[in-house]
Amino acid sequence: MPVILETTAGAGQLIAAAIIGFALIITLITKFELHPFLSLTIGALTVGAIAQLSLTEMLESYSTGVGSTVASVGVLIALGAIIGKLLADSGGADEIVDTLVSKASAATLPWAMALIGAVIGLPMFFEIGLVLLVPVILLVTRRSKLPLMKVAIPALAGLSTMHALVPPHPGPLAAIGLLKADLGVTLGLGVLIAIPTVVVAGPLFSRLAARWVPVDALDLFLNSDENGRSGIAPGHPKFSVTLMTVLLPVILMMGKALADILANKSTVVRNILDFLGQPMFALLLTTLLAIFTLGKASGMDKEAISVSIGASLPPIAGILLIVAAGGGFKQILVDTGIAKLLANDITGSSVSPLLMAWLVAVVIRLATGSATVATVTAAGILEPVAATMPSTHAALLVLAIGCGSVFFSHVNDAGFWLIKEYFGISVGENIKSWSLMETVLSVCGLLLVLLVSVII
């Protein structure tokens, strides 16, 4: 049952509650380095208190938001983590990399690396994908004799774009759940926008980045085997089977979206595609398939597969808690009437809601350094706006928030320091390469979202 609350606070007090809540969350994360889960929880309860909710009402509202968010998103995040871990441990990721790189020339290698980043990034969380890709980037750079940034930037662009725009990543999944957007439509539009965004922020921008940061790869990971393989399995699955497994959930969910658009409601084909394309079923089917096509095909026994699946879940606990707390914060904003008040101001202004959504996400991203926090917080604010939009524009709202959530990674972002240390570059060089690439990606993605909104 939805929570229905009454607050006696006026509009001015509600706006003040929102501003204080946002400021408190940002301060706790940035100044006191408190975990975003605790920061979002404290911020949510503070907003509720200033908006004159009772303690019982606050806890009920927060719990409802947490529960509904975990129910809609949590299982999907867990299934995505299992698929990603099996892909890494089976050597399937290495097989994709080896196959694509072996077929690329020096001129086409940046494009191949962008494709590798996108394919590897599709089922994996950003940090996991980054750790997997860095040895590949360094070893490919040394083998090809190309400047580091010509290889690194395209791969990172592919990885980051998938993280920002394409489910089953936690950010887009959480925003889809909070804004009640259609997952199939969001996935289809996300892939459509992601392709040119990766091209611009990856291979094209890498030419400038290589000029501005002319460095070579470090001698890291030379103690691994000569191909830099990261899998723990005795063998590895075939390239075609691995690729089919990785792309299966995307194919199933996009099939559902196309069926919803093109097929009649009563047809058997549409009913089947609707069933297969449900996010939980698509990811569960892919997970079960991956146990055989990735795990057993690579020579992993039952114990090794069980260990791999078990090891995939602890690293996502923090992400799940952040997303859940974001859902609780969102529910407080909704139940106090703050979200509706802010939404009315946004829709009543001359600024495009898509641009406003991007700006809100950018501000939170710059302040907290977390793309996930920026996504779930901005989605909570924009939920009433999405309710007035058709499904395609609600999906574009999700993508606009996703673009804003990756704007200009800097010193408060853990990814910034990971890349700096792995590549052995200075803070200034990292800003001129990685940070600017994220900015190009964010702005290019927004422009494409705005262009699509005009066309459809």
C-alpha positions in Angstrom: 0.0 0.0 0.0 1.4 3.5 -0.8 2.0 5.8 2.0 -0.3 8.8 2.2 1.0 11.5 4.5 -0.3 15.0 5.5 2.2 17.8 6.2 1.3 21.2 7.4 4.5 22.7 6.1 4.2 25.5 3.5 5.9 25.7 0.1 8.8 27.8 1.5 9.4 25.4 4.3 9.4 22.4 1.8 11.9 24.1 -0.5 14.1 24.9 2.5 13.8 21.2 3.6 14.9 20.1 0.1 17.9 22.5 0.0 19.1 21.6 3.5 18.7 17.9 2.7 20.7 18.1 -0.5 23.4 20.2 1.1 23.6 17.8 4.1 24.0 14.8 1.8 26.7 16.5 -0.2 28.6 17.7 2.9 28.5 14.3 4.6 29.9 12.6 1.5 32.5 15.2 0.5 33.7 16.8 3.8 33.2 13.9 6.3 33.6 11.1 3.8 30.6 9.3 5.2 29.3 6.4 3.1 26.6 7.5 0.6 24.2 5.0 2.1 24.3 6.6 5.5 24.5 10.1 4.0 21.3 9.6 1.9 19.5 8.0 4.9 20.4 10.9 7.2 19.5 13.4 4.5 16.1 11.7 3.9 15.2 11.8 7.6 16.3 15.4 7.9 14.1 16.4 5.0 11.2 14.6 6.6 11.8 16.3 10.0 12.0 19.8 8.5 8.8 19.1 6.4 7.1 18.3 9.7 6.5 14.6 9.3 6.3 12.6 12.5 9.0 10.0 13.3 6.6 7.2 12.5 5.7 8.8 9.1 9.3 9.4 8.2 10.4 5.8 8.9 7.3 4.4 7.1 7.9 6.5 4.1 11.7 5.8 4.0 11.1 2.0 4.5 8.5 2.0 1.7 11.0 3.6 -0.7 13.8 1.3 0.2 11.6 -1.8 -0.1 10.1 -0.9 -3.5 13.5 0.1 -4.9 15.2 -3.1 -3.8 12.3 -5.2 -5.1 12.4 -3.6 -8.5 16.2 -3.2 -9.0 18.1 -5.2 -6.4 17.7 -8.7 -8.0 18.6 -7.3 -11.4 21.8 -5.8 -10.0 22.7 -9.1 -8.4 22.1 -11.1 -11.6 24.1 -8.7 -13.6 27.0 -9.0 -11.1 26.9 -12.8 -11.4 27.1 -12.7 -15.2 30.0 -10.2 -15.1 31.9 -12.4 -12.7 31.4 -15.5 -14.7 32.5 -13.6 -17.8 35.8 -12.6 -16.1 36.6 -15.8 -14.3 35.9 -18.1 -17.3 38.2 -16.2 -19.5 35.3 -15.1 -21.7 36.3 -11.5 -21.4 39.8 -12.3 -22.5 38.5 -14.3 -25.4 36.5 -11.2 -26.6 39.5 -9.0 -26.2 41.9 -11.4 -27.9 39.6 -12.0 -30.9 38.9 -8.3 -31.6 42.4 -7.1 -31.1 43.9 -9.8 -33.3 41.8 -8.6 -36.2 42.6 -4.9 -35.8 45.3 -2.9 -37.5 47.0 0.2 -35.9 44.4 2.4 -37.5 41.4 0.4 -36.4 42.7 -0.5 -33.0 41.1 2.5 -31.2 37.8 1.5 -32.7 38.3 -2.1 -31.6 39.1 -0.9 -28.0 35.9 1.1 -27.9 34.0 -1.9 -28.9 35.8 -4.0 -26.3 35.0 -1.4 -23.6 31.4 -1.4 -24.6 31.0 -5.2 -24.8 32.8 -5.8 -21.5 31.0 -2.9 -19.9 27.6 -4.2 -20.9 27.2 -6.8 -18.1 29.7 -5.4 -15.7 29.7 -2.6 -13.1 32.1 0.3 -13.9 34.7 -0.5 -11.2 34.8 -4.2 -12.1 35.1 -3.5 -15.8 37.8 -0.9 -15.2 40.0 -3.4 -13.2 39.5 -6.0 -16.0 40.2 -3.5 -18.8 43.3 -1.8 -17.4 45.7 -4.8 -17.9 44.3 -5.2 -21.4 44.8 -1.5 -22.2 48.4 -1.5 -21.0 49.4 -4.8 -22.7 47.7 -3.8 -26.0 49.4 -0.4 -25.9 52.8 -2.1 -25.5 52.1 -4.6 -28.2 50.8 -2.1 -30.7 53.4 0.6 -29.9 50.6 3.2 -30.0 50.4 6.1 -27.5 48.6 5.1 -24.3 45.7 7.5 -24.7 44.9 6.3 -28.2 44.1 2.8 -26.7 42.9 3.8 -23.2 40.4 6.6 -24.0 38.3 4.6 -26.5 38.1 1.6 -24.1 37.2 3.8 -21.2 34.6 5.7 -23.3 32.9 2.4 -24.2 32.9 1.3 -20.6 31.6 4.6 -19.1 28.9 5.1 -21.7 27.4 1.7 -21.0 27.6 2.5 -17.3 25.7 5.8 -17.8 23.1 4.9 -20.4 22.4 1.1 -20.8 20.7 -1.3 -18.3 21.4 -3.6 -16.5 23.8 -1.1 -14.8 22.6 0.1 -11.4 22.2 3.8 -12.3 20.0 3.4 -15.4 18.1 0.5 -13.7 17.4 2.7 -10.6 16.3 5.7 -12.7 14.0 3.5 -14.7 12.4 2.2 -11.6 12.1 5.6 -9.9 10.7 7.3 -13.0 8.6 4.3 -14.0 10.1 4.4 -17.6 9.7 1.5 -19.9 12.9 -0.6 -19.7 12.7 -1.8 -23.3 12.3 1.7 -24.7 15.0 3.0 -22.5 17.4 0.2 -23.5 16.7 0.8 -27.2 17.1 4.5 -27.1 20.1 4.1 -24.8 21.9 1.9 -27.3 21.0 4.2 -30.1 22.5 7.2 -28.3 25.4 5.3 -26.9 26.9 4.3 -30.3 27.7 7.9 -31.6 28.5 9.0 -28.0 31.2 6.3 -27.8 32.6 7.3 -31.2 32.9 10.9 -30.3 34.2 10.5 -26.8 36.4 7.5 -27.7 38.3 7.1 -30.9 37.8 10.7 -32.0 38.6 12.4 -28.7 41.5 10.0 -28.2 43.4 11.8 -30.9 43.4 15.0 -28.9 44.1 13.2 -25.6 47.1 11.5 -27.1 48.5 14.9 -28.1 47.8 16.5 -24.8 49.0 13.6 -22.7 51.8 11.9 -24.7 52.7 9.0 -22.4 53.5 5.3 -22.8 52.1 2.4 -20.9 53.7 1.4 -17.6 55.4 -2.0 -17.1 52.5 -3.3 -15.0 51.0 -6.8 -15.3 54.1 -8.2 -16.9 54.1 -11.1 -14.4 50.8 -12.4 -15.9 51.0 -14.7 -18.9 52.2 -13.2 -22.1 48.6 -12.5 -23.3 47.6 -10.8 -20.1 44.8 -13.3 -19.5 42.8 -12.6 -16.3 40.5 -15.6 -16.1 41.0 -18.4 -13.5 39.5 -21.2 -15.5 41.7 -23.9 -17.1 40.3 -23.1 -20.6 38.1 -20.5 -22.1 34.7 -20.4 -23.9 34.5 -19.7 -27.7 34.2 -16.1 -28.8 30.9 -16.6 -30.5 29.3 -18.3 -27.5 30.7 -15.7 -25.1 29.4 -12.8 -27.3 26.0 -14.5 -27.6 25.7 -14.9 -23.8 26.7 -11.3 -23.1 24.2 -9.9 -25.6 21.3 -12.2 -24.8 19.6 -10.0 -22.2 19.9 -7.0 -24.5 18.4 -9.0 -27.4 15.5 -10.3 -25.3 14.7 -6.9 -23.8 14.9 -5.1 -27.1 12.7 -7.9 -28.6 10.1 -7.1 -26.1 10.3 -3.3 -26.9 9.9 -4.0 -30.6 7.0 -6.3 -30.0 5.3 -3.7 -27.8 5.7 -1.2 -30.7 5.0 -3.3 -33.7 2.9 -6.3 -32.7 -0.8 -6.6 -31.8 -1.5 -7.1 -28.1 -3.3 -10.4 -28.7 -0.7 -12.2 -30.8 1.2 -15.2 -29.4 4.5 -13.8 -30.6 4.1 -10.6 -28.6 3.1 -12.6 -25.5 6.2 -14.8 -25.8 8.5 -11.8 -26.4 6.9 -9.9 -23.5 7.6 -12.8 -21.2 11.1 -13.4 -22.4 11.9 -9.7 -22.4 10.9 -9.1 -18.8 14.2 -7.8 -17.2 14.3 -10.3 -14.3 13.5 -13.3 -16.6 16.0 -12.1 -19.3 18.8 -11.8 -16.8 17.9 -14.9 -14.9 17.9 -16.9 -18.2 21.2 -15.4 -19.1 22.7 -16.2 -15.7 21.7 -19.8 -16.0 23.0 -20.0 -19.5 26.3 -18.4 -18.5 26.8 -21.2 -15.9 27.1 -23.6 -18.9 28.3 -21.4 -21.8 31.0 -19.6 -19.7 31.6 -21.7 -16.6 31.4 -25.3 -17.7 32.6 -24.6 -21.2 35.8 -23.2 -19.8 36.5 -26.2 -17.6 35.2 -24.8 -14.3 33.8 -27.5 -12.0 30.7 -27.1 -9.8 32.8 -25.8 -6.9 34.6 -23.2 -9.0 31.3 -21.9 -10.4 29.8 -21.7 -7.0 32.8 -19.8 -5.7 32.7 -17.4 -8.6 29.0 -16.7 -8.1 29.5 -16.3 -4.4 32.4 -13.9 -5.0 30.3 -11.7 -7.3 27.8 -10.6 -4.6 29.8 -9.0 -1.8 31.3 -6.2 -4.0 27.8 -5.0 -5.0 26.5 -4.7 -1.4 27.5 -1.0 -1.2 25.9 -0.3 -4.6 22.6 -2.0 -3.5 22.5 0.0 -0.3 23.2 3.3 -2.1 20.4 2.6 -4.6 18.0 1.5 -1.8 18.8 4.6 0.3 18.2 6.7 -2.8 14.8 5.1 -3.2 14.0 6.0 0.5 15.2 9.6 -0.1 13.0 9.7 -3.2 9.9 8.5 -1.3 10.4 11.2 1.4 10.5 13.8 -1.3 7.3 12.4 -2.9 5.4 11.9 0.3 6.1 15.4 1.7 5.1 17.0 -1.6 8.6 18.4 -2.2 9.1 16.4 -5.4 5.8 17.6 -6.9 6.6 21.2 -5.9 10.1 21.0 -7.5 8.6 19.3 -10.6 6.0 22.0 -11.0 8.8 24.6 -10.9 10.7 22.7 -13.5 7.8 22.1 -15.9 6.6 25.7 -15.4 10.0 27.1 -16.4 11.2 27.8 -19.9 14.1 25.3 -19.4 13.6 21.9 -21.0 12.9 19.2 -18.4 15.6 17.1 -20.1 18.2 19.8 -19.7 17.1 20.5 -16.2 17.4 16.8 -15.3 20.9 16.8 -16.8 21.9 19.9 -14.8 20.6 18.5 -11.5 22.6 15.3 -12.1 25.7 17.3 -13.0 25.5 19.4 -9.8 25.2 16.3 -7.6 27.9 14.4 -9.6 30.4 17.3 -9.2 29.6 17.7 -5.5 29.7 14.0 -4.5 31.8 12.3 -7.2 29.3 9.4 -7.4 27.4 8.7 -10.6 25.0 6.4 -8.8 24.2 9.0 -6.1 23.7 11.6 -8.8 21.4 9.3 -10.8 19.1 8.1 -7.9 18.9 11.6 -6.3 18.1 13.4 -9.6 15.6 10.7 -10.5 13.8 11.1 -7.2 13.4 14.9 -7.8 12.2 14.3 -11.4 9.7 11.5 -10.7 6.6 13.7 -10.9 7.8 15.2 -14.2 8.2 11.8 -15.7 4.6 10.9 -14.7 3.4 13.6 -17.1 5.5 12.4 -20.0 4.9 9.7 -22.7 7.0 6.6 -22.3 9.6 7.6 -24.9 10.2 11.0 -23.2 10.3 9.4 -19.7 13.0 7.1 -21.2 14.9 10.1 -22.5 14.6 11.7 -19.0 16.4 8.6 -17.6 19.1 9.0 -20.3 19.5 12.8 -19.7 20.1 12.0 -16.0 22.6 9.3 -16.9 24.5 11.7 -19.1 24.7 14.2 -16.3 25.8 11.6 -13.8 29.2 11.1 -15.5 30.1 14.8 -16.1 33.7 15.7 -15.3 35.1 13.1 -13.0 37.6 14.8 -10.6 39.3 14.4 -7.3 36.3 13.2 -5.3 35.6 10.3 -7.7 37.3 7.0 -6.9 37.6 6.2 -10.6 39.7 9.3 -11.1 42.4 8.0 -8.7 42.2 4.4 -10.0 42.9 5.6 -13.6 45.6 8.1 -12.5 47.5 5.4 -10.6 47.1 2.6 -13.1 48.3 4.8 -16.0 51.1 6.5 -13.9 50.0 10.1 -14.9 49.8 13.3 -13.0 46.5 14.9 -11.8 46.7 17.5 -14.5 47.3 14.8 -17.2 44.3 12.8 -15.8 42.1 15.9 -16.0 43.2 16.5 -19.7 42.4 13.0 -20.7 40.0 11.0 -18.4 38.1 14.0 -17.0 37.6 15.7 -20.3 36.6 12.5 -21.9 33.8 12.1 -19.3 32.7 15.7 -20.0 32.7 15.1 -23.8 30.7 11.9 -23.2 28.2 13.7 -21.0 27.6 16.7 -23.3 27.5 14.6 -26.5 25.0 12.3 -24.9 22.8 15.2 -23.8 22.8 16.8 -27.3 21.8 13.5 -28.8 19.0 13.1 -26.1 17.7 16.5 -27.0 17.9 15.8 -30.7 16.0 12.5 -30.3 13.3 14.3 -28.2 12.7 16.7 -31.1 12.5 13.9 -33.7 10.1 11.7 -31.7 
